Amino acid sequence: MGKIAINFKTGAIKKNEEIIVGIDLGTTNSLISLIKDGNPLIIKDKDQNDLFVPSIIHLNSNGKITVGQGAKKQLSLDPESTIYSVKRLMGKSLNDLKNQKQHFGYHLSEDSSDELIRVKIKDKYYTPIELSAMILKYLKEEAEKSTGAKIEKAVITVPAYFNDNQRQATRDAGRLAGLDVLRIVNEPTAASLAFGIGLKREESKKIAVYDLGGGTFDVSILRIEDGVFDVLSTRGDTFLGGDDFDQAIVEFWSKKYSIESPKDFAHKNKLRILAEKAKMYLNENKSHTTEWNGIKLHISQSEFEELTKPLVKKTLDCCSLALKDSGLALTELDEVLLVGGSTRMEVIKSAVRDFFKIMPNDNLNPDEAVCLGAAIQADILSGNRKDLLLLDVNPLSLGIETLGGLMDVIIPRNSKLPINQARNYTTSKDGQVKLKIAVYQGERDLVEHNRLLGEFILDKIPPMATGIPKIEVSFHVDVDGILKVKAKELRSGQAQEIEIKSQFSLSPHEMARMLSESILHAASDIEKKSLVDLINEAEILILHTEKFLKNHQSWISPIKDMEIKNICSDLKKQISLQTKESIQLEMEKLKEVTTPLAHQAMDNTIQEALKGQRI
């Protein structure tokens, strides 16, 4: 970023001075920040108010784009052309949103459940990337007006649990908005920077960052030592936030006062806005009464606490899992940071305090913390803070499918990023010239229980006998969590690579389910894996035995040949029945019969080699 030239009279930055900004592209609101006089601050608009922009876009019939407060006013007037919570759509498919579609007042494209989602406005379709780019472009242009500087480079934050596809979509949105996105940073990591933790090299701390925004939740456990930010673990939910607390009040009122869900989204949205006001009022008051369509609506603080218990518990369950993943005890944590506007709720503050047994740190404006941290990260990237280093982690294991549908992990979960890891494989058939590389994400031993991220074919492998080709499969996950996979046949140099952009995102609900199931089914998975391993071993034994019989038929007796073929046939039958003990028994029989023949074949080979030679 370099030094920023500031006009101290006006506070403006001199024109043509390049700066790197930090951007919090939020579900509910978005902000943009920079470093001024060594301190992070939110950039103000031309009227000197913080550029606190609602993440809402309105497109009128002429295609005119309105972003922010102007668009928010259109939520009730023109809901079908007003897009909100676009962050929840990033990298999603229609199938991912089948249980949430009723919460959107605009039309989602239903051309195919196999395609990434699109939003229909009038007769045009827009991708979440295009819509997010509109918000980013608005932030960029307003910040340029305010600072008088050209803004082309940015650091953008995302929830720690955003997967490869969602991170790539965020980066693409930045590029579409005319920004060179230097880094995609996890929101909890940015927040810890904003709180000033780790800015002194001698400081050593273990912290939890509890981040509850309008639409997403994240909790991360970090160890900060010698200026190194080490994310030990992350958990989260991209469909849990303050919006869900509002919705809980709407559902409570609907049930209590027998209100039918309004078909008109404008009326539905007015009810949601009243619920949001009630939520904020109950933060400091015992009860709240309002009116909607002539109906008096009442809710008490105790009723609000009771109906939101399941939502609070969801966040605390994530905290438990994150703590377990980190390997730390509760007593080892030095601090808990509260981030995200929804942490202003007393019900959240008290729940976090009771869970962590620590008074949470809420010294910063929770809406601004992530964005301010992004500015500090931008400062680090510019070279102004050479004493700091950020390390993030890979939230789920990555690997490929091997023989028998097994998951072979190449990069384990919670590995530090960036990371390069490789492993060697070979072919399973003679003369094999193609090999399918199927990349999976998950913690189970069998790929059928994990998530397919992508696949490709390594072809033009020189035909060789089984086991001779050496195929190196390498995984590279960059600092933004984007995965690249390369396969190379080392003898011929033939190679193929792809950047994995998983077609559908994996929701943290799914991640949590996959992780808990990996523990729940650990014993049965081990049993299944050992059966698959045994079957693979048995099939290789049959393959080598049949090849041996063919190569040495000149001296093996017909009786012995038939005996071995019968055992092979019985072994194949037991493989099809998948009876472990019977497979082992037939394998032992086969080895017992063939071992003496293998020794005899070796003797024959030696005698042949020594013919006519004296020792």
VEXDREN-2710 file (C-alpha; in Angstrom, 1 decimal):
% VEXDREN-2710
k/r/px/py/pz
1/MET/0.0/0.0/0.0
2/GLY/2.9/2.4/0.7
3/LYS/2.5/5.7/2.4
4/ILE/-0.8/7.6/1.9
5/ALA/-0.6/11.4/1.2
6/ILE/-3.3/13.2/3.1
7/ASN/-4.5/16.8/2.8
8/PHE/-4.7/17.7/6.5
9/LYS/-7.0/20.6/5.8
10/THR/-9.7/18.5/4.1
11/GLY/-8.8/15.1/5.4
12/ALA/-8.9/13.8/1.8
13/ILE/-6.2/11.6/0.3
14/LYS/-4.3/13.0/-2.6
15/LYS/-5.5/12.0/-6.1
16/ASN/-3.7/9.2/-7.9
17/GLU/-2.4/7.8/-4.7
18/GLU/-2.8/4.0/-4.7
19/ILE/-4.3/2.4/-1.6
20/ILE/-5.4/-1.1/-0.7
21/VAL/-8.8/-1.2/1.1
22/GLY/-10.4/-3.8/3.3
23/ILE/-13.9/-4.8/2.5
24/ASP/-16.5/-6.7/4.6
25/LEU/-19.0/-8.0/2.1
26/GLY/-21.7/-8.8/4.5
27/THR/-25.1/-10.6/4.3
28/THR/-26.9/-7.6/5.8
29/ASN/-24.5/-4.7/5.5
30/SER/-21.2/-4.0/3.7
31/LEU/-18.3/-1.7/4.7
32/ILE/-15.0/-0.5/3.3
33/SER/-11.9/0.6/5.3
34/LEU/-8.3/1.8/5.1
35/ILE/-5.3/2.5/7.3
36/LYS/-4.9/6.2/8.1
37/ASP/-2.0/7.4/10.3
38/GLY/-1.3/3.8/11.2
39/ASN/-4.9/3.1/12.4
40/PRO/-7.7/1.3/10.6
41/LEU/-10.9/3.3/10.0
42/ILE/-14.2/2.9/8.1
43/ILE/-14.2/5.1/5.0
44/LYS/-16.8/7.8/5.1
45/ASP/-19.1/8.9/2.3
46/LYS/-19.1/12.4/0.7
47/ASP/-21.3/13.6/3.6
48/GLN/-18.8/12.3/6.2
49/ASN/-21.0/9.5/7.4
50/ASP/-19.6/6.0/7.7
51/LEU/-20.0/4.1/4.4
52/PHE/-22.3/1.6/6.1
53/VAL/-24.1/0.1/3.1
54/PRO/-27.1/-2.3/3.3
55/SER/-26.3/-5.2/1.1
56/ILE/-29.4/-4.7/-1.0
57/ILE/-29.7/-4.1/-4.8
58/HIS/-32.7/-2.8/-6.7
59/LEU/-33.0/-3.0/-10.5
60/ASN/-35.8/-1.0/-12.1
61/SER/-37.5/-1.8/-15.4
62/ASN/-34.9/0.3/-17.3
63/GLY/-32.1/-1.7/-15.7
64/LYS/-31.0/1.2/-13.4
65/ILE/-29.0/-0.2/-10.5
66/THR/-29.6/1.2/-6.9
67/VAL/-27.5/-0.1/-4.0
68/GLY/-27.7/0.5/-0.3
69/GLN/-30.2/2.7/1.5
70/GLY/-32.0/3.6/-1.7
71/ALA/-32.5/0.0/-2.6
72/LYS/-33.7/-0.8/1.0
73/LYS/-36.6/1.5/0.6
74/GLN/-37.7/-0.6/-2.4
75/LEU/-38.1/-3.8/-0.3
76/SER/-41.7/-3.0/0.4
77/LEU/-42.5/-1.1/-2.8
78/ASP/-40.9/-3.4/-5.4
79/PRO/-39.8/-6.6/-3.6
80/GLU/-39.5/-8.8/-6.8
81/SER/-36.8/-6.5/-8.2
82/THR/-35.0/-5.9/-4.8
83/ILE/-32.3/-8.4/-3.9
84/TYR/-31.1/-8.9/-0.4
85/SER/-29.0/-11.5/1.4
86/VAL/-27.2/-12.2/-1.9
87/LYS/-24.3/-13.6/0.2
88/ARG/-26.5/-16.5/1.1
89/LEU/-26.8/-17.4/-2.6
90/MET/-23.0/-17.4/-3.4
91/GLY/-22.0/-20.7/-4.8
92/LYS/-25.4/-22.3/-4.1
93/SER/-27.7/-24.4/-6.1
94/LEU/-31.5/-24.5/-6.0
95/ASN/-31.3/-27.8/-4.2
96/ASP/-29.2/-26.2/-1.5
97/LEU/-32.0/-23.6/-0.9
98/LYS/-35.1/-25.8/-1.2
99/ASN/-35.9/-25.2/2.5
100/GLN/-35.2/-21.5/2.5
101/LYS/-36.9/-20.3/-0.7
102/GLN/-39.9/-19.0/1.1
103/HIS/-37.7/-16.4/2.8
104/PHE/-36.8/-14.7/-0.5
105/GLY/-39.1/-12.2/-2.0
106/TYR/-37.6/-12.4/-5.5
107/HIS/-37.6/-15.2/-8.1
108/LEU/-34.8/-17.8/-8.1
109/SER/-34.1/-19.5/-11.4
110/GLU/-35.5/-23.0/-11.7
111/ASP/-34.1/-23.9/-15.1
112/SER/-32.2/-26.8/-13.6
113/SER/-31.4/-28.0/-10.1
114/ASP/-28.0/-29.0/-11.4
115/GLU/-26.9/-25.4/-12.1
116/LEU/-25.7/-22.7/-9.8
117/ILE/-28.5/-20.5/-8.8
118/ARG/-29.6/-17.4/-10.8
119/VAL/-32.0/-14.6/-9.8
120/LYS/-34.7/-13.5/-12.2
121/ILE/-35.5/-9.8/-12.3
122/LYS/-38.1/-8.8/-14.9
123/ASP/-36.9/-10.8/-18.0
124/LYS/-33.3/-10.9/-17.1
125/TYR/-31.2/-13.4/-15.1
126/TYR/-28.4/-12.4/-12.8
127/THR/-25.8/-14.6/-11.0
128/PRO/-25.0/-13.9/-7.3
129/ILE/-21.5/-13.0/-8.5
130/GLU/-22.9/-10.2/-10.7
131/LEU/-25.1/-9.0/-7.9
132/SER/-22.3/-9.0/-5.3
133/ALA/-20.1/-7.1/-7.8
134/MET/-22.8/-4.4/-7.9
135/ILE/-22.4/-3.9/-4.1
136/LEU/-18.6/-3.9/-4.4
137/LYS/-18.6/-1.5/-7.2
138/TYR/-20.8/0.9/-5.3
139/LEU/-18.5/0.7/-2.3
140/LYS/-15.5/1.3/-4.5
141/GLU/-17.0/4.3/-6.3
142/GLU/-18.3/5.9/-3.1
143/ALA/-14.9/5.4/-1.4
144/GLU/-13.1/7.0/-4.4
145/LYS/-15.4/10.1/-4.2
146/SER/-14.7/10.4/-0.5
147/THR/-10.9/9.8/-0.5
148/GLY/-10.1/11.3/-3.9
149/ALA/-7.9/8.3/-4.5
150/LYS/-8.0/5.5/-7.1
151/ILE/-9.0/2.2/-5.5
152/GLU/-8.1/-0.9/-7.5
153/LYS/-6.8/-3.3/-4.8
154/ALA/-8.7/-4.9/-2.0
155/VAL/-8.8/-7.5/0.7
156/ILE/-12.3/-9.1/1.0
157/THR/-13.5/-11.0/4.0
158/VAL/-15.6/-14.2/4.0
159/PRO/-17.0/-16.5/6.7
160/ALA/-14.4/-19.0/7.7
161/TYR/-16.7/-21.8/6.5
162/PHE/-17.0/-20.6/3.0
163/ASN/-15.9/-23.5/0.7
164/ASP/-13.7/-23.3/-2.4
165/ASN/-16.6/-22.4/-4.7
166/GLN/-17.9/-19.6/-2.4
167/ARG/-14.4/-18.1/-2.0
168/GLN/-13.8/-18.2/-5.7
169/ALA/-17.2/-16.6/-6.4
170/THR/-16.3/-13.8/-4.0
171/ARG/-13.0/-13.2/-5.7
172/ASP/-14.8/-13.2/-9.1
173/ALA/-17.3/-10.6/-7.8
174/GLY/-14.4/-8.4/-6.8
175/ARG/-12.8/-8.7/-10.3
176/LEU/-16.1/-7.9/-11.9
177/ALA/-16.3/-4.8/-9.8
178/GLY/-12.9/-3.6/-11.1
179/LEU/-10.9/-4.7/-8.0
180/ASP/-7.7/-6.7/-7.8
181/VAL/-8.6/-9.0/-4.9
182/LEU/-5.2/-9.6/-3.2
183/ARG/-6.5/-11.9/-0.5
184/ILE/-9.7/-13.6/0.7
185/VAL/-9.5/-13.5/4.5
186/ASN/-11.6/-15.3/7.1
187/GLU/-13.8/-13.0/9.0
188/PRO/-12.8/-14.2/12.5
189/THR/-9.1/-13.8/11.6
190/ALA/-9.8/-10.2/10.5
191/ALA/-11.7/-9.5/13.7
192/SER/-8.9/-10.6/15.9
193/LEU/-6.6/-8.2/14.2
194/ALA/-9.1/-5.4/14.7
195/PHE/-9.2/-6.0/18.5
196/GLY/-5.4/-5.5/18.4
197/ILE/-4.6/-9.0/19.5
198/GLY/-1.2/-10.1/18.3
199/LEU/0.0/-6.7/17.1
200/LYS/2.8/-7.0/19.7
201/ARG/5.3/-9.7/18.9
202/GLU/5.9/-10.6/22.5
203/GLU/2.1/-11.2/23.0
204/SER/1.0/-14.8/23.3
205/LYS/-2.8/-15.6/23.4
206/LYS/-5.4/-18.3/22.7
207/ILE/-8.7/-16.7/21.8
208/ALA/-12.2/-17.6/20.5
209/VAL/-13.9/-15.3/18.0
210/TYR/-17.7/-15.6/18.2
211/ASP/-19.1/-13.9/15.1
212/LEU/-22.9/-13.7/14.6
213/GLY/-23.9/-11.5/11.8
214/GLY/-27.2/-10.9/10.0
215/GLY/-27.1/-14.1/8.0
216/THR/-24.0/-16.1/9.0
217/PHE/-22.3/-17.5/12.1
218/ASP/-18.7/-18.4/12.6
219/VAL/-16.6/-19.4/15.6
220/SER/-12.8/-19.8/15.4
221/ILE/-10.2/-20.7/17.9
222/LEU/-6.9/-19.0/17.3
223/ARG/-3.4/-19.2/18.8
224/ILE/-1.4/-16.0/18.4
225/GLU/2.3/-16.1/19.2
226/ASP/5.3/-14.2/18.0
227/GLY/3.2/-12.3/15.5
228/VAL/1.8/-15.5/14.0
229/PHE/-2.0/-15.9/13.8
230/ASP/-2.6/-19.6/13.8
231/VAL/-6.3/-20.7/13.3
232/LEU/-6.5/-23.9/15.2
233/SER/-10.1/-24.7/14.2
234/THR/-13.2/-23.2/12.7
235/ARG/-16.9/-24.1/12.8
236/GLY/-19.9/-22.2/11.5
237/ASP/-23.3/-22.0/9.7
238/THR/-23.9/-19.9/6.6
239/PHE/-27.7/-20.1/7.3
240/LEU/-27.7/-18.8/10.9
241/GLY/-27.8/-15.1/11.9
242/GLY/-29.8/-12.2/13.3
243/ASP/-32.3/-12.7/10.4
244/ASP/-33.3/-16.1/12.0
245/PHE/-34.0/-14.4/15.3
246/ASP/-36.3/-12.0/13.5
247/GLN/-38.0/-14.9/11.8
248/ALA/-38.5/-16.7/15.1
249/ILE/-40.5/-13.7/16.4
250/VAL/-42.5/-13.6/13.1
251/GLU/-43.4/-17.3/13.6
252/PHE/-44.2/-16.7/17.3
253/TRP/-46.6/-13.9/16.5
254/SER/-48.1/-15.9/13.6
255/LYS/-48.9/-18.8/15.9
256/LYS/-50.0/-16.7/18.9
257/TYR/-52.3/-14.5/16.9
258/SER/-53.3/-16.9/14.1
259/ILE/-51.7/-14.8/11.4
260/GLU/-51.6/-16.5/8.0
261/SER/-48.4/-16.0/6.2
262/PRO/-48.9/-12.9/3.9
263/LYS/-48.8/-13.9/0.2
264/ASP/-47.8/-10.3/-0.6
265/PHE/-44.1/-10.0/0.2
266/ALA/-44.4/-6.3/1.0
267/HIS/-46.7/-7.1/3.9
268/LYS/-44.5/-10.1/4.9
269/ASN/-41.4/-7.8/5.0
270/LYS/-43.3/-5.2/7.1
271/LEU/-43.9/-7.9/9.6
272/ARG/-40.3/-8.9/9.6
273/ILE/-39.2/-5.3/10.1
274/LEU/-41.5/-5.0/13.1
275/ALA/-39.9/-8.3/14.5
276/GLU/-36.4/-6.8/14.1
277/LYS/-37.5/-3.7/16.0
278/ALA/-39.0/-5.9/18.8
279/LYS/-35.7/-7.8/19.0
280/MET/-33.7/-4.7/19.5
281/TYR/-36.3/-3.2/22.0
282/LEU/-36.3/-6.3/24.1
283/ASN/-32.5/-6.0/24.6
284/GLU/-33.1/-3.4/27.3
285/ASN/-36.8/-3.8/28.1
286/LYS/-39.0/-6.5/29.6
287/SER/-41.7/-6.5/26.9
288/HIS/-42.7/-4.9/23.6
289/THR/-46.1/-4.2/21.9
290/THR/-46.6/-3.1/18.3
291/GLU/-49.4/-3.3/15.6
292/TRP/-49.6/-4.9/12.2
293/ASN/-52.7/-4.8/10.0
294/GLY/-54.8/-3.8/12.9
295/ILE/-53.6/-6.6/15.1
296/LYS/-51.8/-5.8/18.4
297/LEU/-48.7/-7.9/18.7
298/HIS/-47.0/-8.5/22.1
299/ILE/-43.9/-10.3/23.1
300/SER/-42.0/-10.4/26.4
301/GLN/-38.3/-10.7/27.0
302/SER/-38.7/-14.1/28.6
303/GLU/-40.8/-15.3/25.6
304/PHE/-38.1/-14.1/23.2
305/GLU/-35.4/-15.9/25.2
306/GLU/-37.4/-19.1/25.2
307/LEU/-38.2/-19.2/21.5
308/THR/-34.6/-18.4/20.5
309/LYS/-33.0/-21.0/22.7
310/PRO/-32.7/-23.5/19.7
311/LEU/-30.8/-20.8/17.7
312/VAL/-28.5/-19.9/20.6
313/LYS/-27.9/-23.6/21.2
314/LYS/-26.8/-24.1/17.6
315/THR/-24.1/-21.5/18.0
316/LEU/-22.9/-23.0/21.3
317/ASP/-22.8/-26.5/19.7
318/CYS/-20.5/-25.0/17.1
319/CYS/-18.4/-23.6/19.9
320/SER/-18.1/-27.0/21.6
321/LEU/-17.0/-28.6/18.3
322/ALA/-14.5/-25.9/17.5
323/LEU/-13.0/-26.2/21.0
324/LYS/-12.7/-30.0/20.6
325/ASP/-11.1/-29.6/17.2
326/SER/-8.6/-27.1/18.5
327/GLY/-7.3/-29.5/21.2
328/LEU/-7.6/-26.8/23.8
329/ALA/-9.4/-26.9/27.1
330/LEU/-11.9/-24.2/28.0
331/THR/-9.6/-23.0/30.8
332/GLU/-6.8/-22.4/28.2
333/LEU/-8.6/-19.6/26.4
334/ASP/-7.5/-16.1/27.3
335/GLU/-10.2/-14.1/25.6
336/VAL/-13.5/-14.3/23.7
337/LEU/-14.3/-11.7/21.1
338/LEU/-17.8/-10.7/20.1
339/VAL/-18.2/-9.8/16.4
340/GLY/-21.2/-9.2/14.2
341/GLY/-24.2/-6.9/14.9
342/SER/-26.3/-9.7/16.3
343/THR/-23.9/-10.1/19.3
344/ARG/-25.5/-6.9/20.7
345/MET/-28.3/-9.1/21.9
346/GLU/-28.2/-9.7/25.7
347/VAL/-29.4/-13.3/25.1
348/ILE/-26.2/-13.9/23.1
349/LYS/-23.8/-12.1/25.5
350/SER/-25.1/-14.0/28.5
351/ALA/-25.0/-17.4/26.7
352/VAL/-21.4/-16.8/25.5
353/ARG/-20.3/-15.7/29.0
354/ASP/-21.9/-18.8/30.6
355/PHE/-20.4/-21.1/28.0
356/PHE/-16.8/-19.8/28.0
357/LYS/-16.8/-18.8/31.7
358/ILE/-15.2/-15.5/30.5
359/MET/-16.6/-12.0/30.2
360/PRO/-16.6/-11.6/26.4
361/ASN/-14.8/-8.6/24.9
362/ASP/-17.3/-6.3/23.1
363/ASN/-15.1/-3.1/23.2
364/LEU/-15.3/-2.6/19.4
365/ASN/-18.4/-1.8/17.3
366/PRO/-19.3/-5.4/16.4
367/ASP/-20.5/-4.3/12.9
368/GLU/-17.1/-2.7/12.1
369/ALA/-14.6/-5.2/13.6
370/VAL/-14.3/-7.5/10.6
371/CYS/-13.9/-4.6/8.1
372/LEU/-11.3/-2.8/10.3
373/GLY/-9.3/-6.1/10.5
374/ALA/-9.4/-6.4/6.7
375/ALA/-7.7/-2.9/6.5
376/ILE/-5.0/-4.2/8.8
377/GLN/-4.5/-7.3/6.6
378/ALA/-4.3/-5.0/3.6
379/ASP/-1.6/-3.1/5.5
380/ILE/0.3/-6.4/6.1
381/LEU/0.1/-7.3/2.4
382/SER/1.4/-3.8/1.5
383/GLY/4.6/-4.6/3.5
384/ASN/3.9/-2.0/6.2
385/ARG/3.7/-4.7/8.9
386/LYS/6.4/-7.2/8.2
387/ASP/6.3/-8.6/11.7
388/LEU/2.9/-10.3/11.2
389/LEU/1.9/-13.5/9.5
390/LEU/-1.6/-15.0/9.1
391/LEU/-2.2/-18.7/8.8
392/ASP/-5.6/-20.3/8.1
393/VAL/-6.8/-23.8/8.0
394/ASN/-8.5/-26.3/5.7
395/PRO/-11.9/-27.1/7.4
396/LEU/-12.5/-30.6/5.9
397/SER/-10.1/-33.4/4.6
398/LEU/-9.5/-33.5/0.9
399/GLY/-8.6/-36.7/-1.0
400/ILE/-9.3/-38.9/-3.9
401/GLU/-11.2/-42.1/-4.6
402/THR/-9.0/-45.3/-4.7
403/LEU/-9.8/-48.9/-5.6
404/GLY/-13.0/-50.2/-4.0
405/GLY/-14.4/-46.7/-3.4
406/LEU/-12.0/-45.9/-0.6
407/MET/-11.3/-42.2/0.4
408/ASP/-7.5/-41.7/0.4
409/VAL/-6.9/-38.4/2.3
410/ILE/-4.1/-36.2/0.8
411/ILE/-4.7/-33.0/2.8
412/PRO/-6.1/-33.7/6.3
413/ARG/-8.7/-31.3/7.9
414/ASN/-7.3/-28.4/9.9
415/SER/-4.0/-28.4/7.8
416/LYS/-2.4/-25.0/7.7
417/LEU/-2.8/-23.0/4.5
418/PRO/-1.3/-22.5/2.0
419/ILE/-0.3/-26.2/1.6
420/ASN/1.1/-28.5/-1.1
421/GLN/0.7/-32.2/-0.7
422/ALA/1.3/-35.1/-3.1
423/ARG/1.0/-38.9/-3.2
424/ASN/2.0/-41.6/-5.7
425/TYR/-0.5/-44.1/-7.2
426/THR/-0.4/-46.7/-9.9
427/THR/-2.8/-48.5/-12.3
428/SER/-4.9/-51.5/-11.4
429/LYS/-5.1/-53.2/-14.9
430/ASP/-2.5/-54.2/-17.5
431/GLY/-2.2/-51.7/-20.4
432/GLN/-4.4/-49.1/-18.6
433/VAL/-4.1/-45.8/-20.5
434/LYS/-6.6/-43.7/-18.7
435/LEU/-7.1/-43.0/-15.0
436/LYS/-10.1/-41.1/-13.5
437/ILE/-9.2/-38.8/-10.6
438/ALA/-12.2/-38.1/-8.4
439/VAL/-11.7/-35.5/-5.7
440/TYR/-13.7/-35.7/-2.5
441/GLN/-14.1/-33.7/0.7
442/GLY/-15.1/-35.3/4.0
443/GLU/-14.1/-37.5/6.9
444/ARG/-15.5/-40.9/6.1
445/ASP/-13.4/-43.9/4.9
446/LEU/-15.7/-44.5/1.9
447/VAL/-16.2/-41.9/-0.7
448/GLU/-19.9/-42.7/-1.0
449/HIS/-20.3/-40.9/2.4
450/ASN/-18.2/-37.9/1.4
451/ARG/-18.7/-34.9/-1.0
452/LEU/-17.6/-35.1/-4.7
453/LEU/-15.9/-31.8/-5.5
454/GLY/-14.8/-32.6/-9.1
455/GLU/-13.2/-35.1/-11.4
456/PHE/-11.0/-35.4/-14.4
457/ILE/-9.3/-37.9/-16.6
458/LEU/-5.5/-38.4/-16.9
459/ASP/-5.1/-40.0/-20.3
460/LYS/-2.4/-41.0/-22.7
461/ILE/-0.7/-43.1/-20.0
462/PRO/1.8/-45.4/-21.9
463/PRO/0.4/-48.9/-21.7
464/MET/2.4/-50.9/-19.1
465/ALA/1.9/-53.8/-16.8
466/THR/-0.1/-53.3/-13.6
467/GLY/1.9/-51.4/-10.9
468/ILE/4.6/-50.1/-13.3
469/PRO/3.2/-46.6/-14.0
470/LYS/4.0/-44.0/-11.3
471/ILE/1.2/-41.4/-11.0
472/GLU/1.7/-38.5/-8.7
473/VAL/-1.5/-36.7/-7.6
474/SER/-0.7/-33.4/-6.0
475/PHE/-3.1/-31.0/-4.2
476/HIS/-2.4/-27.3/-3.7
477/VAL/-4.7/-25.2/-1.5
478/ASP/-3.8/-21.5/-1.6
479/VAL/-4.2/-18.9/1.1
480/ASP/-7.8/-18.2/-0.1
481/GLY/-8.7/-21.9/0.3
482/ILE/-8.9/-22.5/-3.5
483/LEU/-7.9/-26.1/-4.4
484/LYS/-5.9/-27.1/-7.5
485/VAL/-5.3/-30.8/-8.3
486/LYS/-2.7/-32.1/-10.7
487/ALA/-2.0/-35.7/-11.8
488/LYS/1.3/-36.6/-13.5
489/GLU/2.6/-40.0/-14.9
490/LEU/6.2/-39.6/-13.8
491/ARG/7.8/-42.0/-16.3
492/SER/6.3/-40.3/-19.4
493/GLY/5.7/-36.8/-18.0
494/GLN/2.0/-36.9/-19.1
495/ALA/0.1/-34.5/-16.9
496/GLN/-3.4/-33.0/-16.4
497/GLU/-4.6/-30.5/-13.8
498/ILE/-7.8/-28.6/-12.8
499/GLU/-8.8/-25.9/-10.4
500/ILE/-11.6/-27.3/-8.3
501/LYS/-14.6/-25.1/-8.3
502/SER/-17.1/-27.4/-6.7
503/GLN/-20.4/-27.1/-8.5
504/PHE/-22.4/-26.8/-5.3
505/SER/-21.4/-25.4/-2.0
506/LEU/-21.3/-27.5/1.1
507/SER/-23.4/-25.9/3.9
508/PRO/-21.9/-26.0/7.4
509/HIS/-25.0/-28.0/8.4
510/GLU/-23.6/-30.6/6.0
511/MET/-20.1/-30.1/7.3
512/ALA/-21.2/-30.6/10.9
513/ARG/-23.2/-33.6/9.9
514/MET/-20.3/-35.2/8.1
515/LEU/-17.9/-34.6/11.0
516/SER/-20.3/-36.0/13.6
517/GLU/-21.1/-39.0/11.4
518/SER/-17.4/-39.7/10.9
519/ILE/-17.2/-40.1/14.7
520/LEU/-20.5/-41.9/15.1
521/HIS/-19.7/-44.4/12.3
522/ALA/-16.0/-44.7/13.1
523/ALA/-16.2/-48.4/14.1
524/SER/-18.4/-49.5/11.2
525/ASP/-16.3/-47.4/8.7
526/ILE/-13.1/-49.2/9.9
527/GLU/-14.9/-52.5/9.4
528/LYS/-16.1/-51.6/5.9
529/LYS/-12.6/-50.2/5.0
530/SER/-10.9/-53.4/6.2
531/LEU/-13.3/-55.5/4.0
532/VAL/-12.6/-53.3/1.0
533/ASP/-8.9/-53.5/1.6
534/LEU/-9.2/-57.3/1.9
535/ILE/-11.3/-57.5/-1.3
536/ASN/-8.7/-55.4/-3.2
537/GLU/-5.9/-57.7/-1.9
538/ALA/-7.9/-60.8/-2.9
539/GLU/-8.5/-59.4/-6.4
540/ILE/-4.8/-58.6/-6.9
541/LEU/-3.9/-62.1/-5.7
542/ILE/-6.3/-63.6/-8.2
543/LEU/-4.9/-61.4/-11.0
544/HIS/-1.3/-62.4/-10.3
545/THR/-2.3/-66.1/-9.9
546/GLU/-4.1/-66.2/-13.2
547/LYS/-1.1/-64.4/-14.9
548/PHE/1.3/-66.9/-13.2
549/LEU/-0.7/-69.9/-14.5
550/LYS/-0.7/-68.5/-18.0
551/ASN/3.1/-67.8/-18.0
552/HIS/4.0/-71.2/-16.6
553/GLN/1.5/-73.6/-18.1
554/SER/4.2/-75.6/-19.8
555/TRP/5.3/-77.3/-16.6
556/ILE/2.3/-77.0/-14.2
557/SER/0.3/-80.2/-14.2
558/PRO/-3.4/-80.1/-15.4
559/ILE/-4.6/-81.4/-12.1
560/LYS/-2.7/-78.6/-10.1
561/ASP/-3.9/-76.0/-12.7
562/MET/-7.5/-77.1/-12.2
563/GLU/-7.2/-77.1/-8.4
564/ILE/-5.8/-73.5/-8.4
565/LYS/-8.5/-72.3/-10.8
566/ASN/-11.2/-73.8/-8.6
567/ILE/-9.9/-72.0/-5.5
568/CYS/-9.8/-68.8/-7.6
569/SER/-13.4/-69.4/-8.6
570/ASP/-14.4/-70.0/-4.9
571/LEU/-12.5/-66.8/-3.9
572/LYS/-14.4/-64.8/-6.5
573/LYS/-17.7/-66.1/-5.2
574/GLN/-16.8/-65.1/-1.6
575/ILE/-15.8/-61.7/-2.8
576/SER/-19.2/-61.2/-4.4
577/LEU/-20.8/-62.3/-1.1
578/GLN/-18.5/-60.0/0.8
579/THR/-18.0/-62.5/3.7
580/LYS/-14.7/-61.4/5.3
581/GLU/-13.8/-64.7/7.1
582/SER/-14.5/-66.8/4.0
583/ILE/-12.4/-64.5/1.8
584/GLN/-9.5/-64.8/4.2
585/LEU/-9.9/-68.6/4.3
586/GLU/-9.9/-68.9/0.5
587/MET/-6.9/-66.6/0.2
588/GLU/-4.9/-68.7/2.7
589/LYS/-5.9/-71.8/0.6
590/LEU/-4.7/-70.1/-2.6
591/LYS/-1.4/-69.0/-1.0
592/GLU/-0.8/-72.4/0.4
593/VAL/-1.2/-74.1/-3.0
594/THR/0.7/-71.5/-5.0
595/THR/3.6/-70.7/-2.8
596/PRO/5.5/-74.0/-3.6
597/LEU/4.9/-73.4/-7.3
598/ALA/6.3/-69.9/-7.0
599/HIS/9.5/-71.3/-5.4
600/GLN/9.7/-73.9/-8.2
601/ALA/9.3/-71.2/-10.8
602/MET/12.2/-69.3/-9.2
603/ASP/14.4/-72.4/-9.2
604/ASN/13.6/-73.0/-12.9
605/THR/14.5/-69.4/-13.7
606/ILE/17.8/-69.7/-11.9
607/GLN/18.7/-73.0/-13.6
608/GLU/17.9/-71.5/-17.0
609/ALA/20.1/-68.6/-16.3
610/LEU/23.0/-70.8/-15.2
611/LYS/22.9/-73.2/-18.1
612/GLY/26.3/-73.7/-19.6
613/GLN/28.0/-71.6/-16.9
614/ARG/30.5/-72.8/-14.3
615/ILE/30.6/-71.6/-10.7
END
